[in-house]
Amino acid sequence: MGQAYGLYSHIQANRTRSIILIGGLFLLVYLLTFAFALVASAFFDQGMDFDVIFRDSIDIFWVMVPWATLATIVWVTVSYFFHQRMIDAATGAKGVTREEEPELYNLLENLCISRGIPTPKLQILETDALNAYASGMHEKQYRIAVTRGLIKTLDRDEMEAVLAHELSHIRNGDVRLMVIAIVIAGVITLVGELVFRNLGYVRLDRGGSSGRSDSKGNKGGAILAILLAMVIIFVAWFLSLVIRFALSRSREYLADAGAVELTKNPDALIRALRKIEGKSEMPTVPSGIMEMCIENKHDSIADMFSTHPSVDARVAKLTGLMGGRE
């Protein structure tokens, strides 16, 4: 009873944390919008005091909010329909049939039948790296991709555990959530670049053309506004990385728990993770897709910059909460 309660609490805590984190990403879009408004105000109000520029930037911000919201929605919508093609093109993953990989196909199909859910399409990446990921935004797009190296290395129970892990990502809505998080982070990067590019149009060597500047051409207010905008951009970029990585880490724990629920075999997942550890890197695969994989190279310098918890941390959860043995 205690073990079941611990697992339930772990899952609920991760779901709550993920909702908060994805909400934080949306807020960062508006934070960058305000940085853009600061730069625009500094351009139009060159020569004015900082308090004037700041007040005008607030007015510009509220004008831009609907457009920023619309642009984000359009960006997410386009990604909803076309992201799978981009992922397939970036990874080189190819679909396989039951005839080509009967054992792999049967393992996944049996897991899906046990929970009464549709079977995702299977894909293989022709690389010796040991890794796997799930992708797709809706039922017709869902795919589970595994590497050729993984197929050659893992035994039947271990491969079943990996497939169950990726299937859990789909069942829990993790795949859709991670794609949206990556897309919104792309919006943040785009807005940040737009702000920096527009800095070149703010000429601080003369008064502004708006006719509001004083005779001395005071440029201190514009400089302060631009510095504040740059600080906001840096903070937003930094927090977007932390949010994305924390989101990925929490979802990996939840998918590990889901895999144990499906297979009733925590030991198989532990063995699979130990075999994958240190052999998962795929240099040609974009970092955003690597964040969706079962293992992404752990950054020993700073854990907060690692997209996945370490294998040691995951094994500790599997042994402590789910009765696994290493």
C-alpha positions as CSV (number, residue, x, y, z in Angstrom):
1,M,0.0,0.0,0.0
2,G,2.8,2.4,0.9
3,Q,4.7,1.7,-2.3
4,A,1.5,2.3,-4.4
5,Y,0.8,5.5,-2.6
6,G,4.4,6.7,-3.2
7,L,4.2,6.0,-6.9
8,Y,0.8,7.7,-7.2
9,S,2.2,10.8,-5.3
10,H,5.2,10.8,-7.6
11,I,3.1,10.8,-10.8
12,Q,0.7,13.5,-9.5
13,A,3.6,15.7,-8.4
14,N,5.2,15.4,-11.9
15,R,2.0,16.2,-13.7
16,T,1.5,19.4,-11.6
17,R,5.1,20.4,-12.1
18,S,4.8,20.0,-15.8
19,I,1.7,22.1,-16.1
20,I,3.4,24.9,-14.1
21,L,6.5,24.6,-16.3
22,I,4.7,24.8,-19.6
23,G,2.7,27.8,-18.3
24,G,6.0,29.4,-17.5
25,L,7.1,29.1,-21.2
26,F,4.0,31.0,-22.3
27,L,4.8,33.8,-19.8
28,L,8.3,34.0,-21.2
29,V,6.9,34.9,-24.7
30,Y,5.2,37.9,-23.2
31,L,8.3,38.8,-21.3
32,L,10.2,39.0,-24.5
33,T,7.4,40.9,-26.1
34,F,7.9,43.6,-23.4
35,A,11.7,43.6,-24.2
36,F,10.7,44.3,-27.9
37,A,8.4,47.1,-26.7
38,L,11.3,48.6,-24.8
39,V,13.5,48.7,-27.8
40,A,10.7,50.1,-30.0
41,S,10.0,52.8,-27.4
42,A,13.8,53.6,-27.2
43,F,13.8,54.1,-31.0
44,F,10.8,56.4,-31.1
45,D,11.6,58.3,-27.9
46,Q,15.3,58.9,-28.3
47,G,16.4,61.8,-26.3
48,M,13.6,61.3,-23.7
49,D,14.0,60.4,-20.1
50,F,13.8,56.7,-19.1
51,D,10.5,57.1,-17.3
52,V,8.9,58.4,-20.5
53,I,10.4,55.6,-22.5
54,F,9.2,53.0,-20.0
55,R,5.6,54.3,-19.9
56,D,5.5,54.3,-23.7
57,S,6.9,50.8,-23.8
58,I,4.0,49.6,-21.6
59,D,1.5,51.1,-24.1
60,I,3.3,49.4,-27.0
61,F,3.4,46.1,-25.1
62,W,-0.4,46.0,-24.7
63,V,-0.8,46.7,-28.4
64,M,1.6,43.9,-29.2
65,V,0.1,41.3,-26.8
66,P,-2.7,40.1,-29.1
67,W,-0.2,39.8,-32.0
68,A,2.3,37.9,-29.9
69,T,-0.5,35.6,-28.8
70,L,-1.7,35.1,-32.4
71,A,1.9,34.5,-33.7
72,T,2.5,31.9,-31.0
73,I,-0.8,30.1,-31.8
74,V,0.0,30.1,-35.5
75,W,3.5,28.8,-34.8
76,V,2.2,26.0,-32.6
77,T,-0.5,25.1,-35.2
78,V,1.9,24.8,-38.1
79,S,4.1,22.6,-35.9
80,Y,1.1,20.5,-35.0
81,F,0.6,19.6,-38.6
82,F,4.2,19.5,-40.0
83,H,6.5,18.7,-37.1
84,Q,6.5,14.9,-37.7
85,R,7.8,15.4,-41.2
86,M,10.6,17.6,-39.9
87,I,11.5,15.1,-37.2
88,D,11.6,12.2,-39.7
89,A,13.8,14.3,-42.1
90,A,16.2,15.3,-39.3
91,T,16.6,11.8,-37.9
92,G,16.3,9.6,-41.0
93,A,13.9,7.4,-39.2
94,K,12.2,4.9,-41.5
95,G,8.9,3.0,-40.8
96,V,8.9,-0.8,-40.5
97,T,6.2,-3.3,-40.9
98,R,5.3,-6.5,-39.0
99,E,7.0,-8.6,-41.7
100,E,10.3,-6.7,-41.4
101,E,10.5,-6.6,-37.6
102,P,7.9,-9.2,-36.3
103,E,9.3,-9.5,-32.7
104,L,9.6,-5.8,-32.2
105,Y,6.1,-5.2,-33.7
106,N,4.5,-7.9,-31.5
107,L,6.1,-6.5,-28.3
108,L,4.6,-3.1,-29.0
109,E,1.3,-4.5,-30.1
110,N,0.9,-6.6,-27.0
111,L,1.6,-3.7,-24.7
112,C,-1.1,-1.6,-26.5
113,I,-3.6,-4.4,-26.4
114,S,-3.1,-4.8,-22.7
115,R,-4.3,-1.2,-22.2
116,G,-6.8,-1.0,-25.1
117,I,-4.9,1.7,-27.0
118,P,-4.1,2.1,-30.7
119,T,-0.6,0.8,-31.7
120,P,1.7,3.6,-32.8
121,K,3.8,3.2,-36.0
122,L,7.2,1.7,-35.5
123,Q,10.4,3.3,-36.9
124,I,14.1,2.4,-36.9
125,L,17.1,4.7,-37.0
126,E,20.1,3.1,-38.7
127,T,22.7,3.9,-36.1
128,D,24.8,1.9,-33.6
129,A,23.8,4.3,-30.8
130,L,21.4,3.0,-28.2
131,N,18.4,5.2,-27.9
132,A,14.6,5.5,-28.6
133,Y,12.0,8.2,-28.7
134,A,8.3,8.8,-29.2
135,S,6.9,11.5,-31.4
136,G,3.6,12.8,-32.8
137,M,0.9,15.2,-31.8
138,H,-2.2,13.1,-32.2
139,E,-3.2,9.4,-32.7
140,K,-2.5,9.3,-36.5
141,Q,0.9,10.8,-36.0
142,Y,2.2,8.8,-33.0
143,R,5.4,6.9,-33.7
144,I,8.0,5.0,-31.6
145,A,11.5,5.0,-33.0
146,V,14.3,2.8,-31.9
147,T,17.9,2.6,-33.1
148,R,19.4,-0.5,-34.8
149,G,22.0,-0.6,-32.0
150,L,19.3,-0.9,-29.4
151,I,17.7,-3.8,-31.2
152,K,21.0,-5.6,-31.4
153,T,21.9,-5.0,-27.8
154,L,18.8,-5.5,-25.6
155,D,17.1,-8.8,-24.9
156,R,13.4,-9.3,-25.2
157,D,12.4,-8.1,-21.8
158,E,14.6,-5.1,-21.9
159,M,13.3,-4.0,-25.3
160,E,9.8,-4.4,-24.0
161,A,10.6,-2.1,-21.1
162,V,12.0,0.5,-23.5
163,L,8.9,0.3,-25.7
164,A,6.7,0.6,-22.6
165,H,8.6,3.7,-21.6
166,E,8.0,5.4,-24.9
167,L,4.4,4.2,-25.0
168,S,4.0,5.8,-21.6
169,H,5.2,9.1,-23.0
170,I,2.3,8.9,-25.5
171,R,-0.3,7.8,-23.0
172,N,0.6,10.6,-20.6
173,G,0.6,13.3,-23.2
174,D,4.3,13.9,-22.8
175,V,5.1,13.8,-26.5
176,R,2.6,16.5,-27.3
177,L,3.8,18.5,-24.3
178,M,7.4,18.3,-25.2
179,V,6.8,19.3,-28.8
180,I,4.8,22.3,-27.7
181,A,7.6,23.3,-25.2
182,I,10.2,23.0,-27.9
183,V,8.1,25.0,-30.3
184,I,7.5,27.8,-27.8
185,A,11.2,27.9,-27.0
186,G,11.7,28.4,-30.7
187,V,9.3,31.4,-30.5
188,I,11.4,32.8,-27.7
189,T,14.6,32.4,-29.7
190,L,13.0,34.1,-32.7
191,V,11.7,37.1,-30.7
192,G,15.0,37.5,-29.0
193,E,16.8,37.6,-32.4
194,L,14.3,40.2,-33.7
195,V,14.9,42.4,-30.7
196,F,18.7,42.2,-31.1
197,R,18.4,43.0,-34.8
198,N,16.3,46.0,-34.1
199,L,18.9,47.4,-31.7
200,G,20.9,48.5,-34.7
201,Y,18.1,50.9,-35.7
202,V,18.4,52.8,-32.4
203,R,20.9,55.6,-33.1
204,L,22.2,57.0,-29.8
205,D,24.5,59.5,-31.3
206,R,21.7,62.0,-32.0
207,G,18.2,63.0,-30.9
208,G,15.2,61.0,-32.0
209,S,13.2,62.0,-35.1
210,S,10.0,62.1,-33.2
211,G,10.4,65.8,-32.3
212,R,10.2,65.0,-28.6
213,S,13.9,65.1,-27.8
214,D,15.5,67.9,-25.9
215,S,18.1,70.2,-27.4
216,K,20.9,68.4,-25.7
217,G,20.0,65.1,-27.3
218,N,19.9,63.2,-23.9
219,K,20.5,59.6,-24.7
220,G,20.7,58.1,-21.2
221,G,17.1,57.0,-21.1
222,A,17.3,55.1,-24.4
223,I,20.6,53.4,-23.3
224,L,19.0,52.4,-20.0
225,A,15.9,51.0,-21.8
226,I,18.1,49.0,-24.2
227,L,20.2,47.6,-21.4
228,L,17.0,46.6,-19.5
229,A,15.7,44.9,-22.7
230,M,18.9,42.9,-23.1
231,V,18.7,41.8,-19.5
232,I,15.1,40.6,-20.0
233,I,16.1,38.7,-23.2
234,F,19.0,37.0,-21.4
235,V,16.8,36.1,-18.4
236,A,14.0,34.8,-20.7
237,W,16.4,32.7,-22.7
238,F,18.1,31.3,-19.6
239,L,14.7,30.4,-17.9
240,S,13.4,28.8,-21.2
241,L,16.4,26.4,-21.1
242,V,15.9,25.6,-17.4
243,I,12.1,25.1,-17.9
244,R,12.6,22.9,-20.9
245,F,15.2,20.8,-19.2
246,A,13.2,20.5,-15.9
247,L,10.1,19.5,-17.9
248,S,12.0,16.8,-19.7
249,R,13.5,15.4,-16.4
250,S,10.2,15.2,-14.7
251,R,8.6,13.4,-17.6
252,E,11.3,10.8,-17.8
253,Y,10.6,9.7,-14.2
254,L,6.9,9.5,-15.0
255,A,7.5,7.4,-18.2
256,D,9.8,5.1,-16.2
257,A,6.9,4.6,-13.7
258,G,4.5,4.0,-16.6
259,A,6.8,1.4,-18.1
260,V,6.9,-0.6,-14.9
261,E,3.1,-0.3,-14.7
262,L,2.8,-1.9,-18.1
263,T,5.4,-4.6,-17.9
264,K,5.4,-5.3,-14.1
265,N,9.2,-5.7,-14.6
266,P,11.3,-2.9,-13.1
267,D,14.5,-5.0,-13.3
268,A,14.2,-5.2,-17.1
269,L,14.1,-1.4,-17.4
270,I,17.0,-1.0,-15.0
271,R,19.1,-3.4,-17.1
272,A,18.1,-1.5,-20.3
273,L,19.0,1.9,-18.8
274,R,22.4,0.6,-17.7
275,K,23.1,-0.8,-21.2
276,I,22.0,2.5,-22.8
277,E,24.0,4.6,-20.4
278,G,26.9,6.4,-22.2
279,K,26.0,4.9,-25.6
280,S,23.0,7.0,-26.5
281,E,24.6,10.0,-28.3
282,M,23.5,10.7,-31.9
283,P,25.6,13.7,-33.1
284,T,23.6,14.3,-36.2
285,V,20.2,14.4,-34.4
286,P,19.1,18.0,-33.4
287,S,19.2,18.7,-29.6
288,G,15.4,19.3,-29.5
289,I,14.8,15.7,-30.6
290,M,17.4,14.4,-28.3
291,E,15.4,15.9,-25.4
292,M,12.6,13.5,-26.4
293,C,14.8,10.4,-26.3
294,I,14.9,7.8,-23.5
295,E,18.5,9.0,-22.7
296,N,20.3,12.2,-23.4
297,K,23.9,12.7,-22.5
298,H,24.0,13.8,-18.8
299,D,25.8,17.0,-18.1
300,S,28.0,16.4,-15.1
301,I,29.0,20.1,-14.8
302,A,25.5,21.4,-13.8
303,D,22.5,19.1,-13.3
304,M,20.1,21.9,-14.0
305,F,21.3,22.0,-17.6
306,S,20.8,18.3,-18.2
307,T,17.7,17.4,-20.2
308,H,17.4,14.0,-18.4
309,P,18.0,12.8,-14.9
310,S,21.1,10.7,-14.6
311,V,20.7,6.9,-15.0
312,D,21.8,6.6,-11.4
313,A,18.9,8.9,-10.3
314,R,16.4,7.0,-12.4
315,V,17.6,3.6,-11.1
316,A,17.3,5.0,-7.6
317,K,13.6,5.8,-8.3
318,L,13.0,2.4,-9.8
319,T,14.5,0.6,-6.8
320,G,13.1,2.9,-4.1
321,L,9.5,3.4,-5.4
322,M,8.9,0.4,-7.6
323,G,10.7,-2.5,-6.0
324,G,13.4,-2.9,-8.7
325,R,16.7,-4.6,-8.0
326,E,20.0,-3.7,-9.6
